[in-house]
Amino acid sequence: MTDREDELAANLAKVRERIAAACSAAGRAREDVTLIVVTKTYPASDVRILSELGVRHVAENKDQDAAPKATECSGLPLSWHFVGQLQTNKVRSVVGYADVVQSVDRARLVTALSKEAVRAGREVGCLVQVALDAGASERGERGGVAPGGVAELADLIAGSPGLRIDGLMTVAPLTGEYAGRQRAAFGRLMDLSTDLRRAHPAANMVSAGMSADLEEAVAAGATHVRVGTAVLGVRPRLG
Ligand SMILES: *Cc1c(COP(=O)(O)O)cnc(C)c1O
């Protein structure tokens, strides 16, 4: 193995152990939590190594980085998740490789995604990104719709050709009433998920938790954790 293969294998083993420990502490089955490795800013060669190490889900947050990487890795058995703020002019490109867009936070984006999914003949899974620090009708600073806007957006997705409503995503807020209270934030997301599943029973994905707070997310009930730094290392630049 190369040094990088050794490093990624060791980091991945640690993260998998953390998830397993968090599941057992919460009395949850290990297979109820899926690891998504956030490969943003890291090269396609790392994605290839991760695939060989058994990773099946990767996430990216910038189309300009993700599109060439996804093309280079198109032969690998991977699901691609888009988790960044998404401009409508990037939607056609993103729909070309993304299996799931986790950052759906406005009606205009739903319309654009639907149009491009139909054009491409693809079905794209969508998560509504919830901003727990947003005011009633606002969007969050890092994207996301306020809790009060989730139901309407989910209905719109469910009624849009080419799209599937899969669930909810959040990033633990840095400001507002949930700042520094990851467990409470993720608990709130779970309540919103319960509400969502009344209208859309199959929309049971709950994407929450990153390198620093995956334990809190698993304890709250997250089905998917998105881990970057703990697997790949501290990113060389902001992303
Ligand atoms: C970068 C990123 C992550 C991963 O964060 P780490 O702290 O590196 O684990 C998770 N979710 C989103 C939306 C991200 O942009």
PDBQT file of the ligand as one rigid body, heavy atoms in Angstrom, charges set to zero:
ROOT
HETATM    1  C1  LIG A 301     -17.525  19.758   4.426  1.00  0.00    +0.000 C 
HETATM    2  C2  LIG A 301     -18.867  19.291   4.801  1.00  0.00    +0.000 A 
HETATM    3  C3  LIG A 301     -19.007  18.175   5.664  1.00  0.00    +0.000 A 
HETATM    4  C4  LIG A 301     -17.856  17.442   6.286  1.00  0.00    +0.000 C 
HETATM    5  O1  LIG A 301     -17.276  18.209   7.288  1.00  0.00    +0.000 OA
HETATM    6  P1  LIG A 301     -16.040  17.671   8.162  1.00  0.00    +0.000 P 
HETATM    7  O2  LIG A 301     -16.026  18.556   9.346  1.00  0.00    +0.000 OA
HETATM    8  O3  LIG A 301     -14.828  17.814   7.294  1.00  0.00    +0.000 OA
HETATM    9  O4  LIG A 301     -16.308  16.258   8.487  1.00  0.00    +0.000 OA
HETATM   10  C5  LIG A 301     -20.309  17.761   5.938  1.00  0.00    +0.000 A 
HETATM   11  N1  LIG A 301     -21.392  18.390   5.417  1.00  0.00    +0.000 NA
HETATM   12  C6  LIG A 301     -21.277  19.438   4.592  1.00  0.00    +0.000 A 
HETATM   13  C7  LIG A 301     -22.515  20.088   4.073  1.00  0.00    +0.000 C 
HETATM   14  C8  LIG A 301     -20.018  19.935   4.257  1.00  0.00    +0.000 A 
HETATM   15  O5  LIG A 301     -19.912  20.994   3.436  1.00  0.00    +0.000 OA
ENDROOT
TORSDOF 0
